Amino acid sequence: MSEPDPTTSQLTQDEAAVRDRLLFRWADLPLVTSEVPGTGGTVRSAPEDFRVTELPAYLPEGSGSHRYLLVEKRGYTTRELVQALMRGGVEEKAIGVAGLKDKAAVTVQWLSVPKRYPEAVAELLALPGVRVLDESYHRNKLGIGHLRGNRFEITVRDVAPGALEHARATLAALRARGAPNWFGPQRFGRFGGNAYDGLRVLRKEKVPGGHRLQRFFLSALQSQLFNTLLARRIDRGWYERVVQGDWARKHDTGGTFLVTDAEAESERARRLEISATLPLFGRKVKLSPDDAGALEQAVLDEYELRWAQFAARHGDRRSSRVLLEASEVREDEPGTLTLAFTLPKGSYATAVLREVTKTEVDAPFERAEQGSEDEGALAPGA
């Protein structure tokens, strides 16, 4: 049985309805491969069923004032690794991580510490399930976002008959169309309600936690608006095209430009050369012009929000689709599939898994005790 959300009993009926509209639900987000049956199945039966390997933006040079550690962890959040290094005497601001990795998984990532703290590594190694696979040195601290992406290897158990064929077909469709760049359940917290707390921050209401947590809640609200906007575009048939007023991004270079000839640029979108970017509203990211802006305004109106309320945030743009690279699937034994694929940084494997399985992967209540972390939350500037 799902664990009840303790916050709902404290709300008026009207306020509970507001919160309900802001909850994360997979059911609110349309599939882009609905023509292919799902595999069904169970994800994360054990940490070894969900493996993540960070793909660094660069490798350490071999010399410098910062010690780089390639760490494998099982059953720990990245934050817990940082805390172990802090117990070894390292100041938190001196510790470098490129991204956050899940607790309910076996993950490999780089960390950095100033080399004047040689004893700190012993604190890492004292954690059962943590290994240092490699180490080197570099001239600067590892920075947030200093990764190209992540390689996932995920086992899905108890799948339906025909699952291998269906998984292959779904992955092929996503390679051709792009994977939807949803913000996954990790962004929205234990009960899926972080976006509602973000709304309360906008209203200047008191919410639990300090300034850092309030910023995280506001990020969740921005993410909810992004997801809703992407869902509305899919419903309108705008997934594999761009419209007037879109800010489109080139997948090969990352360059962004304003769409003024939607028909011509939509041909490039269908070839997956470009995709529309959608706003994470802030002072640097205002409403788009023309058709794109009209839909953005409609989504703000749907939640009774105004762009100006996000002026305290910097703002950013996020691609509506991402490239699914090096995808493969195999049947290890009857009823068990292993999927492998690569995604760019800040994208969620759960968005791909949900398309393959057609199940509510990592729904918030199911994630209540798993200690998930959200790499997308580290992205600077939003």
Buried (B, 14 or more C-beta within 10 A) or exposed (E): EEEEBEBEEEBEEEEBEBBEBBBBBBEEBBBBBEEBBBBBBBBBBEBEBBBBBBBBBEEBEEEBEBBBBBBBBBBBBBBBBBBBBBEBEBEEEBBBBBBBBBBBBBBBBBBBBBEEBEEBBEBBEEBEEBEEEEBBBBEEBBEBBBBBBBBBBBBBBEBBEEBBEBBBBBBBBBBEBBBBBBBBBBBBBBBBBBBBBBBBBBEEEEBEEEEEBBBBBBBBBBBBBBBBBBBBBBEEEBBBBBBBBBBBBEBEEEEBEBBEEBEEBBEBBBEBEBBBBBBBBBEBBBBBBBBBBBBBBEBBEEBEBEBEBBBEBBBBBBBBBBBBEEBEBEEEEEBBBBBBBBBBBBBBBBBBBBBBBBBBBBBBBBBBEBBBBBBBBBBEEB
